[in-house]
Each structure stands twice: as C-alpha cells, then as structure tokens.
C-alpha cells in the first residue's frame, strides 16, 4: 500500500466533513439570522442618525424661539417709545415705525420657518417611531429564530465533531509531513489530491508531461501536477 492510499482515504473523509460544514453554514435559518442581524444594525444606525438630526433641529428651534423673544422685546419697547412721542417728532417716529415693522417681519419669517421645521420634526418623529417598531419586530424575530437555530446548530456541531474525529483518525495514518503538504495545497486548491485521467490531471484537466506520467507509473515518491500543484494519486 502506497503512503498515498492513506492520504486518499483522509481526503475522502475531509471532503465529506467540508461538505457538511458548508451545508451547515448555508442553513436557511443561519442565513436568515445573518440577514436579520444586518438589518437590525442598519436600523440602529438609522435611529442614531434620526436622533442626531432631531437634536440639531431642536437646538435650532430653541435659538429661533430665543430670537422671537428678542424681537418681541424690541417691538414692545418701540411701541412704548412711539406712544410717548409728540407729533413734532414725526421724523423719529417714522424711523421707529420702520424698525417696528422690520421686527414684525422678522418674527413672521421666523415663525414661518418654525412651522416648516415643525413639519419636518413631525416627519422625523414619525420615521423614528416606524423604525423603532420595525427594529423591535426584527429583534423579536431574531431571538425566536436564534433559539431554533441554536438547537439546529447543536445537532450539526455534534455531527461535525464526529466527522472531524473520523477524519483526524485517518489523518494519523498519514505521514505528518505529507499531511502538512496536503493542507498547504488545500489553501490554494481543493481537493488537493487528484487521480490522473488518462494523460490529464484529474483536478485541472491539463495534459501531464510524459516525465510526470512515467514518475507516476514507477511510483517514485510524491508527484504533483505542474499546473495546479495537486498531488497526483495513481491507485
Ligand atoms: Zn492539475
């Protein structure tokens, strides 16, 4: 028995293990969970942005309200001054009237802006409530699904543990350096071993040079495909 026979058996068990692991990773529940998790994170980010916008808006509202108070104070003082004026001071009165009107216009313009902001605030508030509600639903769905998946995962990881143990037991029959070589090749291409198919590599399907074919026939050590680097196995 060539030392590659043991490695070939190891590869069979290794591929079965990988296959099982990949299928477990693609479990619909797991895929759904990952999607939900991403969705929840996205909504949290959205909520944070809304919160920041709301805070900025509220700050603006406060400063506008302050401005209105200032203007109202001015309006009151202009009005008092006007009341105390004689007709002879009509020039000064006209100036005061102009300032009074300017203040009133300013107040109206700020009130208009505040009304617009209030609409935006209502919109943001509604959006915040909607996103919160959706996030809550997604979280509930997530924890429900997570419980089911945890059960599934427990079963799968037990099976995976068995498969790995069986594979590792086969690995112990393989020369350690050879096994390491197999693992190194696997990082680049999998499966790392291939049987020749006629004069072609069974892995990459490229023609094998005659020197490689001869080496294989003579069973002289480890022969690799020059093209893909796989270990060639001729049973
Ligand atoms: Zn090849």
Boltz pocket constraint, residues with backbone or C-beta under 6 A from the ligand:
constraints:
  - pocket:
      binder: B
      contacts: [[A, 201], [A, 202], [A, 203], [A, 204], [A, 205], [A, 206], [A, 225], [A, 226], [A, 227], [A, 228], [A, 229], [A, 230]]
      max_distance: 6.0
